[in-house]
Each structure stands twice: as C-alpha cells, then as structure tokens.
Amino acid sequence: MIREVEFLIIGGGPAGLSAALAATEYGIQTVVVDDGINLGGQLTKQTHKFFGSKIERAGTRGFVIGQQLVGELS
C-alpha cells in the first residue's frame, strides 16, 4: 500500500520524535518510521538519570524520556 504524507521522518530516536512533535504543533501530517521495535532510539537503553534543567528532563531515566516523547505524540 502506498500512502502519501506531508512529512516523513525516518528514525524514531530523540531527534526524530522531537521533529515529529514540532511538525504536529504546526498541523503537519507526520509519519515516523523506525527499524526498532520501540520508538525512542538509544534512550530505550539508558537507565541512568540525565543532568540539566527540569525542562530538559533532568533527573529522568533515558528510557522514561523515550516513553514520554512517544506519549506526547499520541
């Protein structure tokens, strides 16, 4: 099946998910494709807590950040 979309993002890691979030804020029809079972890229393997500010998700484990990004797209 061939489907036409406005914006195709290849890669469901943090950058791809962030791009998808930004695009959907502008009402752009977006599709994310990834070769992994779960979206989130390398974050799905990170168990340590990240540093930085709260807005940058400080104190949150990497795999949770990936889940949060996916949840924000739903």
PDB file of N, CA, C and O in Angstrom:
ATOM      1  N   MET A   1       0.842  -1.176   0.000  1.00  0.00           N
ATOM      2  CA  MET A   1       0.000   0.000   0.000  1.00  0.00           C
ATOM      3  C   MET A   1       0.891   1.245   0.000  1.00  0.00           C
ATOM      4  O   MET A   1       1.788   1.371   0.834  1.00  0.00           O
ATOM      5  N   ILE A   2       0.649   2.134  -0.910  1.00  0.00           N
ATOM      6  CA  ILE A   2       1.371   3.403  -0.974  1.00  0.00           C
ATOM      7  C   ILE A   2       0.490   4.478  -0.366  1.00  0.00           C
ATOM      8  O   ILE A   2      -0.697   4.589  -0.672  1.00  0.00           O
ATOM      9  N   ARG A   3       1.108   5.269   0.507  1.00  0.00           N
ATOM     10  CA  ARG A   3       0.358   6.323   1.199  1.00  0.00           C
ATOM     11  C   ARG A   3       1.149   7.622   1.106  1.00  0.00           C
ATOM     12  O   ARG A   3       2.347   7.640   1.387  1.00  0.00           O
ATOM     13  N   GLU A   4       0.507   8.677   0.725  1.00  0.00           N
ATOM     14  CA  GLU A   4       1.170   9.973   0.635  1.00  0.00           C
ATOM     15  C   GLU A   4       1.006  10.722   1.954  1.00  0.00           C
ATOM     16  O   GLU A   4      -0.092  10.802   2.504  1.00  0.00           O
ATOM     17  N   VAL A   5       2.111  11.269   2.449  1.00  0.00           N
ATOM     18  CA  VAL A   5       2.091  12.059   3.682  1.00  0.00           C
ATOM     19  C   VAL A   5       2.834  13.367   3.435  1.00  0.00           C
ATOM     20  O   VAL A   5       3.629  13.475   2.501  1.00  0.00           O
ATOM     21  N   GLU A   6       2.570  14.354   4.279  1.00  0.00           N
ATOM     22  CA  GLU A   6       3.251  15.636   4.148  1.00  0.00           C
ATOM     23  C   GLU A   6       4.697  15.560   4.614  1.00  0.00           C
ATOM     24  O   GLU A   6       5.587  16.140   3.994  1.00  0.00           O
ATOM     25  N   PHE A   7       4.929  14.840   5.712  1.00  0.00           N
ATOM     26  CA  PHE A   7       6.245  14.851   6.346  1.00  0.00           C
ATOM     27  C   PHE A   7       6.571  13.457   6.852  1.00  0.00           C
ATOM     28  O   PHE A   7       5.893  12.939   7.739  1.00  0.00           O
ATOM     29  N   LEU A   8       7.606  12.850   6.290  1.00  0.00           N
ATOM     30  CA  LEU A   8       8.041  11.518   6.695  1.00  0.00           C
ATOM     31  C   LEU A   8       9.355  11.649   7.452  1.00  0.00           C
ATOM     32  O   LEU A   8      10.320  12.220   6.944  1.00  0.00           O
ATOM     33  N   ILE A   9       9.385  11.120   8.665  1.00  0.00           N
ATOM     34  CA  ILE A   9      10.591  11.149   9.483  1.00  0.00           C
ATOM     35  C   ILE A   9      11.121   9.730   9.580  1.00  0.00           C
ATOM     36  O   ILE A   9      10.418   8.817  10.013  1.00  0.00           O
ATOM     37  N   ILE A  10      12.365   9.557   9.173  1.00  0.00           N
ATOM     38  CA  ILE A  10      12.994   8.245   9.239  1.00  0.00           C
ATOM     39  C   ILE A  10      13.898   8.232  10.461  1.00  0.00           C
ATOM     40  O   ILE A  10      14.923   8.913  10.501  1.00  0.00           O
ATOM     41  N   GLY A  11      13.507   7.453  11.450  1.00  0.00           N
ATOM     42  CA  GLY A  11      14.256   7.356  12.701  1.00  0.00           C
ATOM     43  C   GLY A  11      13.421   7.848  13.863  1.00  0.00           C
ATOM     44  O   GLY A  11      13.039   9.017  13.921  1.00  0.00           O
ATOM     45  N   GLY A  12      13.144   6.949  14.784  1.00  0.00           N
ATOM     46  CA  GLY A  12      12.301   7.268  15.933  1.00  0.00           C
ATOM     47  C   GLY A  12      13.077   7.516  17.201  1.00  0.00           C
ATOM     48  O   GLY A  12      12.593   7.232  18.297  1.00  0.00           O
ATOM     49  N   GLY A  13      14.283   8.047  17.062  1.00  0.00           N
ATOM     50  CA  GLY A  13      15.068   8.415  18.238  1.00  0.00           C
ATOM     51  C   GLY A  13      14.641   9.781  18.752  1.00  0.00           C
ATOM     52  O   GLY A  13      13.643  10.331  18.286  1.00  0.00           O
ATOM     53  N   PRO A  14      15.376  10.332  19.697  1.00  0.00           N
ATOM     54  CA  PRO A  14      15.010  11.623  20.286  1.00  0.00           C
ATOM     55  C   PRO A  14      14.857  12.742  19.252  1.00  0.00           C
ATOM     56  O   PRO A  14      13.926  13.542  19.341  1.00  0.00           O
ATOM     57  N   ALA A  15      15.762  12.803  18.276  1.00  0.00           N
ATOM     58  CA  ALA A  15      15.687  13.860  17.262  1.00  0.00           C
ATOM     59  C   ALA A  15      14.458  13.682  16.374  1.00  0.00           C
ATOM     60  O   ALA A  15      13.747  14.646  16.088  1.00  0.00           O
ATOM     61  N   GLY A  16      14.213  12.449  15.940  1.00  0.00           N
ATOM     62  CA  GLY A  16      13.054  12.190  15.098  1.00  0.00           C
ATOM     63  C   GLY A  16      11.744  12.467  15.815  1.00  0.00           C
ATOM     64  O   GLY A  16      10.826  13.050  15.238  1.00  0.00           O
ATOM     65  N   LEU A  17      11.654  12.050  17.076  1.00  0.00           N
ATOM     66  CA  LEU A  17      10.436  12.289  17.848  1.00  0.00           C
ATOM     67  C   LEU A  17      10.240  13.777  18.120  1.00  0.00           C
ATOM     68  O   LEU A  17       9.114  14.272  18.090  1.00  0.00           O
ATOM     69  N   SER A  18      11.328  14.486  18.383  1.00  0.00           N
ATOM     70  CA  SER A  18      11.231  15.934  18.606  1.00  0.00           C
ATOM     71  C   SER A  18      10.792  16.647  17.332  1.00  0.00           C
ATOM     72  O   SER A  18       9.995  17.583  17.385  1.00  0.00           O
ATOM     73  N   ALA A  19      11.308  16.207  16.192  1.00  0.00           N
ATOM     74  CA  ALA A  19      10.890  16.782  14.913  1.00  0.00           C
ATOM     75  C   ALA A  19       9.409  16.524  14.665  1.00  0.00           C
ATOM     76  O   ALA A  19       8.692  17.401  14.183  1.00  0.00           O
ATOM     77  N   ALA A  20       8.958  15.331  14.993  1.00  0.00           N
ATOM     78  CA  ALA A  20       7.546  14.999  14.818  1.00  0.00           C
ATOM     79  C   ALA A  20       6.663  15.858  15.718  1.00  0.00           C
ATOM     80  O   ALA A  20       5.608  16.326  15.290  1.00  0.00           O
ATOM     81  N   LEU A  21       7.090  16.066  16.960  1.00  0.00           N
ATOM     82  CA  LEU A  21       6.327  16.920  17.874  1.00  0.00           C
ATOM     83  C   LEU A  21       6.230  18.340  17.336  1.00  0.00           C
ATOM     84  O   LEU A  21       5.160  18.948  17.362  1.00  0.00           O
ATOM     85  N   ALA A  22       7.345  18.866  16.848  1.00  0.00           N
ATOM     86  CA  ALA A  22       7.349  20.229  16.309  1.00  0.00           C
ATOM     87  C   ALA A  22       6.446  20.332  15.083  1.00  0.00           C
ATOM     88  O   ALA A  22       5.695  21.297  14.944  1.00  0.00           O
ATOM     89  N   ALA A  23       6.517  19.351  14.203  1.00  0.00           N
ATOM     90  CA  ALA A  23       5.699  19.376  12.989  1.00  0.00           C
ATOM     91  C   ALA A  23       4.211  19.312  13.303  1.00  0.00           C
ATOM     92  O   ALA A  23       3.415  20.033  12.702  1.00  0.00           O
ATOM     93  N   THR A  24       3.835  18.455  14.240  1.00  0.00           N
ATOM     94  CA  THR A  24       2.415  18.328  14.573  1.00  0.00           C
ATOM     95  C   THR A  24       1.871  19.584  15.244  1.00  0.00           C
ATOM     96  O   THR A  24       0.677  19.870  15.150  1.00  0.00           O
ATOM     97  N   GLU A  25       2.740  20.339  15.922  1.00  0.00           N
ATOM     98  CA  GLU A  25       2.297  21.607  16.510  1.00  0.00           C
ATOM     99  C   GLU A  25       1.859  22.595  15.428  1.00  0.00           C
ATOM    100  O   GLU A  25       1.055  23.490  15.688  1.00  0.00           O
ATOM    101  N   TYR A  26       2.389  22.429  14.221  1.00  0.00           N
ATOM    102  CA  TYR A  26       2.015  23.282  13.093  1.00  0.00           C
ATOM    103  C   TYR A  26       0.950  22.634  12.213  1.00  0.00           C
ATOM    104  O   TYR A  26       0.632  23.137  11.136  1.00  0.00           O
ATOM    105  N   GLY A  27       0.407  21.522  12.680  1.00  0.00           N
ATOM    106  CA  GLY A  27      -0.663  20.865  11.945  1.00  0.00           C
ATOM    107  C   GLY A  27      -0.198  20.087  10.724  1.00  0.00           C
ATOM    108  O   GLY A  27      -0.990  19.816   9.821  1.00  0.00           O
ATOM    109  N   ILE A  28       1.071  19.729  10.689  1.00  0.00           N
ATOM    110  CA  ILE A  28       1.615  18.994   9.552  1.00  0.00           C
ATOM    111  C   ILE A  28       1.403  17.500   9.774  1.00  0.00           C
ATOM    112  O   ILE A  28       1.781  16.953  10.810  1.00  0.00           O
ATOM    113  N   GLN A  29       0.791  16.850   8.783  1.00  0.00           N
ATOM    114  CA  GLN A  29       0.578  15.403   8.860  1.00  0.00           C
ATOM    115  C   GLN A  29       1.939  14.717   8.853  1.00  0.00           C
ATOM    116  O   GLN A  29       2.709  14.870   7.905  1.00  0.00           O
ATOM    117  N   THR A  30       2.236  13.964   9.905  1.00  0.00           N
ATOM    118  CA  THR A  30       3.573  13.416  10.105  1.00  0.00           C
ATOM    119  C   THR A  30       3.525  11.913  10.348  1.00  0.00           C
ATOM    120  O   THR A  30       2.651  11.411  11.054  1.00  0.00           O
ATOM    121  N   VAL A  31       4.478  11.209   9.752  1.00  0.00           N
ATOM    122  CA  VAL A  31       4.634   9.776   9.985  1.00  0.00           C
ATOM    123  C   VAL A  31       6.089   9.532  10.376  1.00  0.00           C
ATOM    124  O   VAL A  31       7.010  10.031   9.728  1.00  0.00           O
ATOM    125  N   VAL A  32       6.285   8.756  11.450  1.00  0.00           N
ATOM    126  CA  VAL A  32       7.621   8.382  11.906  1.00  0.00           C
ATOM    127  C   VAL A  32       7.807   6.891  11.651  1.00  0.00           C
ATOM    128  O   VAL A  32       6.971   6.078  12.044  1.00  0.00           O
ATOM    129  N   VAL A  33       8.908   6.536  10.989  1.00  0.00           N
ATOM    130  CA  VAL A  33       9.229   5.120  10.786  1.00  0.00           C
ATOM    131  C   VAL A  33      10.586   4.833  11.424  1.00  0.00           C
ATOM    132  O   VAL A  33      11.480   5.680  11.432  1.00  0.00           O
ATOM    133  N   ASP A  34      10.716   3.638  11.949  1.00  0.00           N
ATOM    134  CA  ASP A  34      11.949   3.243  12.624  1.00  0.00           C
ATOM    135  C   ASP A  34      12.120   1.742  12.450  1.00  0.00           C
ATOM    136  O   ASP A  34      11.140   1.013  12.298  1.00  0.00           O
ATOM    137  N   ASP A  35      13.361   1.285  12.471  1.00  0.00           N
ATOM    138  CA  ASP A  35      13.589  -0.152  12.316  1.00  0.00           C
ATOM    139  C   ASP A  35      13.562  -0.903  13.640  1.00  0.00           C
ATOM    140  O   ASP A  35      13.688  -2.128  13.659  1.00  0.00           O
ATOM    141  N   GLY A  36      13.399  -0.190  14.737  1.00  0.00           N
ATOM    142  CA  GLY A  36      13.342  -0.823  16.049  1.00  0.00           C
ATOM    143  C   GLY A  36      11.932  -1.226  16.436  1.00  0.00           C
ATOM    144  O   GLY A  36      10.957  -0.800  15.818  1.00  0.00           O
ATOM    145  N   ILE A  37      11.840  -2.044  17.456  1.00  0.00           N
ATOM    146  CA  ILE A  37      10.537  -2.474  17.969  1.00  0.00           C
ATOM    147  C   ILE A  37       9.844  -1.318  18.677  1.00  0.00           C
ATOM    148  O   ILE A  37       8.637  -1.122  18.532  1.00  0.00           O
ATOM    149  N   ASN A  38      10.619  -0.554  19.447  1.00  0.00           N
ATOM    150  CA  ASN A  38      10.076   0.580  20.193  1.00  0.00           C
ATOM    151  C   ASN A  38      10.705   1.875  19.709  1.00  0.00           C
ATOM    152  O   ASN A  38      11.874   1.907  19.325  1.00  0.00           O
ATOM    153  N   LEU A  39       9.921   2.936  19.731  1.00  0.00           N
ATOM    154  CA  LEU A  39      10.458   4.255  19.426  1.00  0.00           C
ATOM    155  C   LEU A  39      11.251   4.761  20.623  1.00  0.00           C
ATOM    156  O   LEU A  39      11.004   4.349  21.756  1.00  0.00           O
ATOM    157  N   GLY A  40      12.191   5.643  20.373  1.00  0.00           N
ATOM    158  CA  GLY A  40      12.999   6.211  21.445  1.00  0.00           C
ATOM    159  C   GLY A  40      14.488   6.104  21.193  1.00  0.00           C
ATOM    160  O   GLY A  40      15.286   6.719  21.900  1.00  0.00           O
ATOM    161  N   GLY A  41      14.869   5.325  20.187  1.00  0.00           N
ATOM    162  CA  GLY A  41      16.281   5.202  19.829  1.00  0.00           C
ATOM    163  C   GLY A  41      17.139   4.696  20.982  1.00  0.00           C
ATOM    164  O   GLY A  41      16.739   3.797  21.722  1.00  0.00           O
ATOM    165  N   GLN A  42      18.317   5.283  21.123  1.00  0.00           N
ATOM    166  CA  GLN A  42      19.263   4.865  22.159  1.00  0.00           C
ATOM    167  C   GLN A  42      18.741   5.137  23.567  1.00  0.00           C
ATOM    168  O   GLN A  42      19.211   4.533  24.531  1.00  0.00           O
ATOM    169  N   LEU A  43      17.768   6.046  23.691  1.00  0.00           N
ATOM    170  CA  LEU A  43      17.209   6.319  25.022  1.00  0.00           C
ATOM    171  C   LEU A  43      16.594   5.074  25.646  1.00  0.00           C
ATOM    172  O   LEU A  43      16.558   4.942  26.870  1.00  0.00           O
ATOM    173  N   THR A  44      16.110   4.159  24.809  1.00  0.00           N
ATOM    174  CA  THR A  44      15.471   2.949  25.346  1.00  0.00           C
ATOM    175  C   THR A  44      16.457   2.068  26.099  1.00  0.00           C
ATOM    176  O   THR A  44      16.051   1.174  26.842  1.00  0.00           O
ATOM    177  N   LYS A  45      17.765   2.317  25.909  1.00  0.00           N
ATOM    178  CA  LYS A  45      18.799   1.523  26.574  1.00  0.00           C
ATOM    179  C   LYS A  45      19.409   2.238  27.779  1.00  0.00           C
ATOM    180  O   LYS A  45      20.245   1.665  28.478  1.00  0.00           O
ATOM    181  N   GLN A  46      19.007   3.462  28.025  1.00  0.00           N
ATOM    182  CA  GLN A  46      19.623   4.275  29.079  1.00  0.00           C
ATOM    183  C   GLN A  46      18.864   4.125  30.394  1.00  0.00           C
ATOM    184  O   GLN A  46      17.664   4.391  30.460  1.00  0.00           O
ATOM    185  N   THR A  47      19.563   3.701  31.427  1.00  0.00           N
ATOM    186  CA  THR A  47      18.925   3.555  32.737  1.00  0.00           C
ATOM    187  C   THR A  47      19.355   4.641  33.712  1.00  0.00           C
ATOM    188  O   THR A  47      18.763   4.781  34.782  1.00  0.00           O
ATOM    189  N   HIS A  48      20.382   5.413  33.355  1.00  0.00           N
ATOM    190  CA  HIS A  48      20.843   6.469  34.271  1.00  0.00           C
ATOM    191  C   HIS A  48      19.937   7.697  34.166  1.00  0.00           C
ATOM    192  O   HIS A  48      19.204   7.866  33.191  1.00  0.00           O
ATOM    193  N   LYS A  49      20.004   8.538  35.175  1.00  0.00           N
ATOM    194  CA  LYS A  49      19.226   9.773  35.184  1.00  0.00           C
ATOM    195  C   LYS A  49      20.034  10.877  34.517  1.00  0.00           C
ATOM    196  O   LYS A  49      21.245  10.983  34.715  1.00  0.00           O
ATOM    197  N   PHE A  50      19.357  11.692  33.732  1.00  0.00           N
ATOM    198  CA  PHE A  50      20.020  12.747  32.982  1.00  0.00           C
ATOM    199  C   PHE A  50      20.185  14.000  33.823  1.00  0.00           C
ATOM    200  O   PHE A  50      19.399  14.266  34.733  1.00  0.00           O
ATOM    201  N   PHE A  51      21.229  14.769  33.500  1.00  0.00           N
ATOM    202  CA  PHE A  51      21.503  16.037  34.166  1.00  0.00           C
ATOM    203  C   PHE A  51      20.886  17.172  33.358  1.00  0.00           C
ATOM    204  O   PHE A  51      20.413  16.963  32.241  1.00  0.00           O
ATOM    205  N   GLY A  52      20.892  18.356  33.920  1.00  0.00           N
ATOM    206  CA  GLY A  52      20.386  19.534  33.221  1.00  0.00           C
ATOM    207  C   GLY A  52      19.238  20.147  33.982  1.00  0.00           C
ATOM    208  O   GLY A  52      19.068  19.922  35.181  1.00  0.00           O
ATOM    209  N   SER A  53      18.457  20.922  33.267  1.00  0.00           N
ATOM    210  CA  SER A  53      17.314  21.582  33.893  1.00  0.00           C
ATOM    211  C   SER A  53      16.081  20.686  33.799  1.00  0.00           C
ATOM    212  O   SER A  53      16.051  19.725  33.030  1.00  0.00           O
ATOM    213  N   LYS A  54      15.074  21.017  34.589  1.00  0.00           N
ATOM    214  CA  LYS A  54      13.832  20.225  34.567  1.00  0.00           C
ATOM    215  C   LYS A  54      13.190  20.249  33.190  1.00  0.00           C
ATOM    216  O   LYS A  54      12.613  19.254  32.753  1.00  0.00           O
ATOM    217  N   ILE A  55      13.290  21.393  32.499  1.00  0.00           N
ATOM    218  CA  ILE A  55      12.700  21.476  31.163  1.00  0.00           C
ATOM    219  C   ILE A  55      13.396  20.519  30.190  1.00  0.00           C
ATOM    220  O   ILE A  55      12.811  20.105  29.190  1.00  0.00           O
ATOM    221  N   GLU A  56      14.641  20.176  30.494  1.00  0.00           N
ATOM    222  CA  GLU A  56      15.388  19.216  29.677  1.00  0.00           C
ATOM    223  C   GLU A  56      15.285  17.808  30.255  1.00  0.00           C
ATOM    224  O   GLU A  56      16.050  16.914  29.894  1.00  0.00           O
ATOM    225  N   ARG A  57      14.332  17.631  31.152  1.00  0.00           N
ATOM    226  CA  ARG A  57      14.015  16.319  31.746  1.00  0.00           C
ATOM    227  C   ARG A  57      15.099  15.806  32.691  1.00  0.00           C
ATOM    228  O   ARG A  57      15.345  14.602  32.768  1.00  0.00           O
ATOM    229  N   ALA A  58      15.740  16.721  33.405  1.00  0.00           N
ATOM    230  CA  ALA A  58      16.774  16.329  34.373  1.00  0.00           C
ATOM    231  C   ALA A  58      16.178  15.403  35.427  1.00  0.00           C
ATOM    232  O   ALA A  58      15.023  15.556  35.824  1.00  0.00           O
ATOM    233  N   GLY A  59      16.977  14.448  35.870  1.00  0.00           N
ATOM    234  CA  GLY A  59      16.544  13.515  36.898  1.00  0.00           C
ATOM    235  C   GLY A  59      15.668  12.394  36.374  1.00  0.00           C
ATOM    236  O   GLY A  59      15.157  11.588  37.150  1.00  0.00           O
ATOM    237  N   THR A  60      15.492  12.339  35.054  1.00  0.00           N
ATOM    238  CA  THR A  60      14.644  11.318  34.444  1.00  0.00           C
ATOM    239  C   THR A  60      15.524  10.296  33.737  1.00  0.00           C
ATOM    240  O   THR A  60      16.498  10.654  33.075  1.00  0.00           O
ATOM    241  N   ARG A  61      15.178   9.041  33.880  1.00  0.00           N
ATOM    242  CA  ARG A  61      15.939   7.979  33.224  1.00  0.00           C
ATOM    243  C   ARG A  61      15.674   8.024  31.715  1.00  0.00           C
ATOM    244  O   ARG A  61      14.579   8.370  31.270  1.00  0.00           O
ATOM    245  N   GLY A  62      16.700   7.665  30.945  1.00  0.00           N
ATOM    246  CA  GLY A  62      16.612   7.754  29.495  1.00  0.00           C
ATOM    247  C   GLY A  62      15.437   7.010  28.897  1.00  0.00           C
ATOM    248  O   GLY A  62      14.730   7.549  28.046  1.00  0.00           O
ATOM    249  N   PHE A  63      15.220   5.780  29.331  1.00  0.00           N
ATOM    250  CA  PHE A  63      14.126   5.012  28.734  1.00  0.00           C
ATOM    251  C   PHE A  63      12.769   5.639  29.037  1.00  0.00           C
ATOM    252  O   PHE A  63      11.830   5.490  28.256  1.00  0.00           O
ATOM    253  N   VAL A  64      12.659   6.338  30.163  1.00  0.00           N
ATOM    254  CA  VAL A  64      11.412   7.032  30.504  1.00  0.00           C
ATOM    255  C   VAL A  64      11.229   8.247  29.594  1.00  0.00           C
ATOM    256  O   VAL A  64      10.111   8.551  29.178  1.00  0.00           O
ATOM    257  N   ILE A  65      12.327   8.942  29.287  1.00  0.00           N
ATOM    258  CA  ILE A  65      12.242  10.089  28.376  1.00  0.00           C
ATOM    259  C   ILE A  65      11.711   9.636  27.022  1.00  0.00           C
ATOM    260  O   ILE A  65      10.857  10.300  26.435  1.00  0.00           O
ATOM    261  N   GLY A  66      12.211   8.517  26.528  1.00  0.00           N
ATOM    262  CA  GLY A  66      11.709   7.976  25.266  1.00  0.00           C
ATOM    263  C   GLY A  66      10.217   7.700  25.321  1.00  0.00           C
ATOM    264  O   GLY A  66       9.487   8.020  24.383  1.00  0.00           O
ATOM    265  N   GLN A  67       9.765   7.107  26.415  1.00  0.00           N
ATOM    266  CA  GLN A  67       8.336   6.828  26.587  1.00  0.00           C
ATOM    267  C   GLN A  67       7.529   8.121  26.647  1.00  0.00           C
ATOM    268  O   GLN A  67       6.433   8.197  26.092  1.00  0.00           O
ATOM    269  N   GLN A  68       8.069   9.135  27.317  1.00  0.00           N
ATOM    270  CA  GLN A  68       7.380  10.420  27.417  1.00  0.00           C
ATOM    271  C   GLN A  68       7.228  11.066  26.042  1.00  0.00           C
ATOM    272  O   GLN A  68       6.162  11.584  25.711  1.00  0.00           O
ATOM    273  N   LEU A  69       8.291  11.036  25.244  1.00  0.00           N
ATOM    274  CA  LEU A  69       8.225  11.621  23.906  1.00  0.00           C
ATOM    275  C   LEU A  69       7.174  10.919  23.052  1.00  0.00           C
ATOM    276  O   LEU A  69       6.409  11.573  22.343  1.00  0.00           O
ATOM    277  N   VAL A  70       7.138   9.605  23.117  1.00  0.00           N
ATOM    278  CA  VAL A  70       6.131   8.850  22.368  1.00  0.00           C
ATOM    279  C   VAL A  70       4.737   9.214  22.867  1.00  0.00           C
ATOM    280  O   VAL A  70       3.819   9.392  22.066  1.00  0.00           O
ATOM    281  N   GLY A  71       4.570   9.324  24.184  1.00  0.00           N
ATOM    282  CA  GLY A  71       3.275   9.695  24.757  1.00  0.00           C
ATOM    283  C   GLY A  71       2.812  11.069  24.316  1.00  0.00           C
ATOM    284  O   GLY A  71       1.617  11.288  24.119  1.00  0.00           O
ATOM    285  N   GLU A  72       3.745  11.999  24.160  1.00  0.00           N
ATOM    286  CA  GLU A  72       3.390  13.345  23.713  1.00  0.00           C
ATOM    287  C   GLU A  72       2.897  13.353  22.270  1.00  0.00           C
ATOM    288  O   GLU A  72       2.173  14.263  21.866  1.00  0.00           O
ATOM    289  N   LEU A  73       3.282  12.350  21.498  1.00  0.00           N
ATOM    290  CA  LEU A  73       2.817  12.253  20.111  1.00  0.00           C
ATOM    291  C   LEU A  73       1.433  11.627  20.009  1.00  0.00           C
ATOM    292  O   LEU A  73       0.739  11.819  19.011  1.00  0.00           O
ATOM    293  N   SER A  74       1.034  10.894  21.011  1.00  0.00           N
ATOM    294  CA  SER A  74      -0.254  10.177  20.967  1.00  0.00           C
ATOM    295  C   SER A  74      -1.426  11.112  21.129  1.00  0.00           C
ATOM    296  O   SER A  74      -2.575  10.671  21.115  1.00  0.00           O
TER     297      SER A  74
END
